[in-house]
């Protein structure tokens, strides 16, 4: 099928150049995520998942969230979150308890140990973001990257 030929639903397929840009975007994004994750693990012993959970809880009122809200907030399936929270609970980073307001609901609470781990990991993590992402771009490129991210997010949100 050529690029001019409509695919399913009457939509055109990406051109060779569009596919090249897509692959560059995906491969570069994955390399960046991998390097950030590696540095986070080495410098703080936290995984990206740990950091996402701790960040969400640190910003939540009373440093607690219902587990279903937390899953939606970080974009994870509830079963994935449940398994991950079990590992974090064993390391005393979080605590789970029954919700006082929602029958059969569970809340996730940031523990003092979790708050301290998050606090200690934040500066090194932000430094890595600066070194690996921000410093690689000019101010105009950074602004354009923000515009691209916003356009993609809006398009994805409109898709459902």
SULDAWO-V963113 format. One record per residue. N is the residue number from 1. RES is the residue in three letters. PHI is phi in radians with two decimals (* if undefined). Layout:
N	RES	PHI
N	RES	PHI
//
This chain:
1	UNK	*
2	UNK	-1.50
3	UNK	-1.15
4	UNK	-1.38
5	UNK	-1.41
6	UNK	-1.11
7	UNK	-1.57
8	UNK	-1.04
9	UNK	1.26
10	UNK	1.36
11	UNK	-1.63
12	UNK	-1.32
13	UNK	-1.44
14	UNK	-1.14
15	UNK	-1.30
16	UNK	-1.05
17	UNK	-1.16
18	UNK	-1.09
19	UNK	-1.18
20	UNK	-1.10
21	UNK	-1.09
22	UNK	-1.02
23	UNK	-1.09
24	UNK	-1.02
25	UNK	-1.08
26	UNK	-1.13
27	UNK	-1.15
28	UNK	-1.20
29	UNK	-1.07
30	UNK	-1.16
31	UNK	-1.10
32	UNK	-1.12
33	UNK	-1.05
34	UNK	-1.12
35	UNK	-1.17
36	UNK	-1.10
37	UNK	-1.11
38	UNK	-1.11
39	UNK	-1.15
40	UNK	-1.06
41	UNK	-1.10
42	UNK	-1.16
43	UNK	-1.45
44	UNK	-2.39
45	UNK	1.11
46	UNK	-1.88
47	UNK	-1.50
48	UNK	-1.07
49	UNK	-1.11
50	UNK	-1.00
51	UNK	-1.10
52	UNK	-1.07
53	UNK	-1.14
54	UNK	-1.12
55	UNK	-1.08
56	UNK	-1.05
57	UNK	-1.21
58	UNK	-1.15
59	UNK	-1.62
60	UNK	-1.38
61	UNK	-1.00
62	UNK	1.03
63	UNK	0.94
64	UNK	-2.57
65	UNK	-2.57
66	UNK	-1.15
67	UNK	-1.08
68	UNK	-1.16
69	UNK	-1.17
70	UNK	-1.10
71	UNK	-1.03
72	UNK	-1.14
73	UNK	-1.09
74	UNK	-1.68
75	UNK	1.34
76	UNK	-1.94
77	UNK	-1.20
78	UNK	-1.09
79	UNK	-1.18
80	UNK	-1.07
81	UNK	-1.07
82	UNK	-1.02
83	UNK	-1.11
84	UNK	-1.15
85	UNK	-1.07
86	UNK	-1.04
87	UNK	-1.17
88	UNK	-1.19
89	UNK	-1.16
90	UNK	-1.11
91	UNK	-1.63
92	UNK	1.11
93	UNK	-1.46
94	UNK	-2.42
95	UNK	-2.40
96	UNK	-1.91
97	UNK	-2.61
98	UNK	-1.15
99	UNK	-1.31
100	UNK	-1.29
101	UNK	-1.91
102	UNK	-2.09
103	UNK	-1.02
104	UNK	1.02
105	UNK	-1.69
106	UNK	-2.07
107	UNK	-1.96
108	UNK	-1.95
109	UNK	-2.05
110	UNK	-1.35
111	UNK	-1.51
112	UNK	-0.99
113	UNK	-1.13
114	UNK	-1.16
115	UNK	-1.09
116	UNK	-1.20
117	UNK	-1.07
118	UNK	-1.13
119	UNK	-1.02
120	UNK	-1.21
121	UNK	-1.51
122	UNK	-1.13
123	UNK	-1.07
124	UNK	-1.05
125	UNK	-1.18
126	UNK	-1.15
127	UNK	-1.09
128	UNK	-1.14
129	UNK	-1.07
130	UNK	-1.04
131	UNK	-1.18
132	UNK	-1.57
133	UNK	-2.05
134	UNK	-1.07
135	UNK	-1.19
136	UNK	-1.38
137	UNK	-2.07
138	UNK	-1.35
139	UNK	-0.97
140	UNK	-1.16
141	UNK	-1.15
142	UNK	-1.10
143	UNK	-1.08
144	UNK	-1.11
145	UNK	-1.08
146	UNK	-1.11
147	UNK	-1.15
148	UNK	-1.12
149	UNK	-1.07
150	UNK	-1.14
151	UNK	-1.14
152	UNK	-1.11
153	UNK	-1.06
154	UNK	-1.09
155	UNK	-1.14
156	UNK	-1.14
157	UNK	-1.08
158	UNK	-1.22
159	UNK	-1.29
160	UNK	1.94
//
